[in-house]
């Protein structure tokens, strides 16, 4: 099945995909100004322009959903810990965020990943 490193990579990918999925929220604001289409030089020189990331592929979204389903086997604290680590946050910052000793998050993360791995092995064997 998946190793701990492969699970780590899957959750990192899931976190990145979750950030790129469009929210689909329509705030309902209406504008009566005409649509403005800037030329390429105006876009190039704009200071506060932010490039939108491309939407994720359907396969990437499916893998993200699969990772989210796996989280149901864990406690709320373990879910939060896995998601914080998937975001790229350092262990030191995670410990501060969760108000834990510096080494505790690493131990709990490994335990949670092992629980996920065991559950995945159980489900794949029948």
C-alpha positions in Angstrom: 0.0 0.0 0.0 1.2 3.5 0.7 4.3 4.3 2.8 4.3 7.2 5.4 6.3 9.3 2.9 3.7 8.6 0.2 0.9 9.5 2.5 2.7 12.7 3.5 3.1 13.6 -0.2 -0.6 12.8 -0.9 -1.7 15.2 1.9 0.6 17.9 0.7 -0.9 17.6 -2.8 -4.4 17.6 -1.3 -3.6 20.8 0.6 -2.3 22.4 -2.6 -5.3 21.3 -4.6 -7.7 22.5 -2.0 -6.2 26.0 -2.3 -6.7 26.0 -6.1 -10.3 24.6 -6.2 -12.7 27.5 -7.0 -15.0 28.3 -4.1 -18.0 28.9 -6.3 -19.3 31.5 -3.9 -21.2 34.3 -5.6 -21.5 37.3 -3.4 -24.2 38.8 -5.6 -22.5 42.2 -6.1 -23.7 44.1 -9.1 -21.7 46.6 -11.0 -23.1 49.2 -13.4 -19.8 50.2 -14.8 -18.9 48.9 -18.2 -16.6 45.9 -18.4 -12.9 47.0 -18.6 -10.5 44.8 -20.5 -6.9 46.1 -19.9 -4.4 45.7 -22.6 -1.3 43.6 -22.0 0.9 46.5 -21.0 -1.5 47.7 -18.4 -1.6 44.2 -17.0 2.1 43.9 -17.1 2.6 47.2 -15.3 -0.1 46.8 -12.7 1.4 46.6 -9.2 -1.3 44.8 -7.3 -2.1 42.2 -10.0 -2.2 38.6 -8.7 -2.0 35.7 -11.0 -4.7 33.1 -10.4 -3.5 29.6 -10.2 -4.9 27.2 -12.8 -7.8 25.1 -11.6 -6.7 21.6 -10.6 -7.2 18.6 -12.8 -10.1 16.2 -12.2 -7.6 13.5 -11.2 -6.0 15.8 -8.6 -9.4 16.7 -7.2 -10.3 12.9 -6.9 -7.1 12.3 -5.1 -7.8 15.2 -2.7 -11.3 13.8 -2.0 -9.8 10.4 -1.3 -7.4 11.9 1.2 -10.3 13.8 2.9 -12.2 10.6 3.2 -9.3 8.9 5.0 -9.3 11.7 7.6 -12.6 10.3 9.0 -10.6 7.5 10.7 -8.7 10.1 12.8 -9.6 12.3 15.7 -10.1 16.0 15.2 -6.7 16.8 16.7 -5.0 14.4 14.4 -6.8 15.8 11.4 -5.7 19.3 12.3 -2.1 18.2 12.8 -2.0 16.4 9.4 -3.5 19.4 7.7 -1.1 21.9 9.3 1.9 19.8 8.4 0.5 19.4 4.8 0.4 23.2 4.6 4.2 23.2 4.9 4.2 24.7 8.4 7.3 23.9 10.4 7.1 21.6 13.5 8.1 24.5 15.7 5.2 26.6 14.5 2.8 23.7 14.7 3.9 23.1 18.3 3.2 26.8 19.1 -0.1 26.8 17.3 -1.3 23.7 19.2 0.3 24.8 22.4 2.4 21.6 22.7 5.9 20.6 23.5 8.3 21.0 20.5 8.6 17.2 19.9 5.0 16.2 20.6 3.5 17.1 17.2 6.1 14.9 15.4 5.2 11.9 17.6 1.5 12.5 17.2 1.8 13.0 13.4 3.7 9.7 13.0 1.1 7.9 15.1 -1.7 9.4 13.0 0.0 8.5 9.8 0.6 4.9 11.0 -3.1 4.7 12.0 -4.1 5.8 8.5 -1.7 3.3 7.0 -3.1 0.4 9.1 -6.7 1.4 8.2 -5.8 1.5 4.5 -4.2 -1.9 4.7 -7.3 -3.3 6.4 -9.6 -1.8 3.7 -7.5 -3.1 0.9 -7.3 -6.7 2.2 -11.0 -7.2 2.3 
